[in-house]
């Protein structure tokens, strides 16, 4: 099962964790787009056990890259609202 445990609660392990899959596609797709389409340079830190992911950019983002990140955050917030903050919490920190 996925990290979100949504399927465990709602489907008793009979179905794949659709929430975890949606989160993964959203985040990995955005990072791949930032790298391949926008040519951004960044380092990713992640913990597969907790689902934590951190992205440190080497330079200020291009406008198109900021749009991609805004879209990702919007999608994650929508997933959190739909499936519940118990399964997905979105926290953004700018340093």
C-alpha positions as CSV (number, residue, x, y, z in Angstrom):
1,X,0.0,0.0,0.0
2,X,1.0,3.6,-0.5
3,X,2.3,6.0,2.1
4,X,-1.0,7.8,2.4
5,X,-2.9,4.7,3.7
6,X,-6.1,5.9,2.0
7,X,-6.8,2.5,0.5
8,X,-6.2,0.7,3.8
9,X,-8.9,2.7,5.5
10,X,-11.4,2.8,2.6
11,X,-10.9,-0.4,0.7
12,X,-9.4,-2.8,3.3
13,X,-6.3,-3.4,1.1
14,X,-8.3,-4.7,-1.9
15,X,-7.4,-1.7,-4.1
16,X,-4.2,0.2,-4.8
17,X,-3.7,3.4,-2.9
18,X,-5.1,5.9,-5.4
19,X,-4.2,8.9,-3.2
20,X,-0.5,7.8,-3.0
21,X,-0.5,7.3,-6.7
22,X,-1.9,10.7,-7.4
23,X,0.6,12.4,-5.1
24,X,3.5,10.5,-6.7
25,X,2.5,11.3,-10.2
26,X,2.0,15.0,-9.4
27,X,5.3,15.4,-7.6
28,X,7.5,13.2,-9.8
29,X,5.9,14.6,-12.9
30,X,6.6,18.2,-11.8
31,X,10.2,17.5,-10.9
32,X,10.8,15.7,-14.2
33,X,9.3,18.7,-16.1
34,X,11.4,21.1,-14.1
35,X,14.5,19.2,-15.0
36,X,13.8,18.2,-18.6
37,X,11.6,21.0,-19.9
38,X,12.7,24.0,-17.9
39,X,16.3,22.9,-17.4
40,X,16.3,23.7,-13.7
41,X,19.2,22.5,-11.5
42,X,18.2,21.1,-8.1
43,X,18.9,18.5,-5.5
44,X,16.2,16.3,-4.1
45,X,16.2,14.7,-0.7
46,X,13.5,12.2,0.1
47,X,12.5,9.6,2.6
48,X,10.5,6.8,1.0
49,X,9.3,5.5,4.3
50,X,7.6,8.7,5.3
51,X,6.8,10.2,1.8
52,X,8.9,13.3,2.6
53,X,10.5,15.1,-0.3
54,X,12.6,18.2,-0.3
55,X,13.8,20.1,-3.4
56,X,16.7,22.6,-3.2
57,X,17.1,24.8,-6.3
58,X,20.6,26.1,-7.3
59,X,19.3,29.3,-8.8
60,X,16.1,31.5,-8.7
61,X,13.3,29.9,-10.7
62,X,12.3,30.9,-14.2
63,X,8.7,32.1,-14.6
64,X,7.6,28.9,-16.3
65,X,9.2,26.9,-13.5
66,X,7.3,28.8,-10.8
67,X,4.1,28.2,-12.8
68,X,4.8,24.4,-12.7
69,X,5.4,24.5,-9.0
70,X,2.3,26.6,-8.4
71,X,0.3,24.0,-10.4
72,X,1.8,21.2,-8.3
73,X,0.9,22.9,-5.0
74,X,-2.6,23.6,-6.3
75,X,-3.1,20.0,-7.2
76,X,-1.7,18.7,-3.9
77,X,-3.9,21.1,-1.9
78,X,-6.9,19.9,-3.9
79,X,-6.0,16.3,-3.1
80,X,-5.7,17.2,0.6
81,X,-9.1,18.8,0.6
82,X,-10.8,15.9,-1.2
83,X,-9.2,13.0,0.6
84,X,-8.5,14.7,4.0
85,X,-5.6,16.2,5.8
86,X,-5.2,13.0,7.7
87,X,-3.7,11.5,4.6
88,X,-1.9,14.4,3.0
89,X,-0.5,17.6,4.6
90,X,1.1,20.2,2.3
91,X,3.7,22.4,3.8
92,X,5.7,24.9,1.8
93,X,8.8,26.6,3.2
94,X,10.9,29.2,1.4
95,X,14.3,29.8,2.8
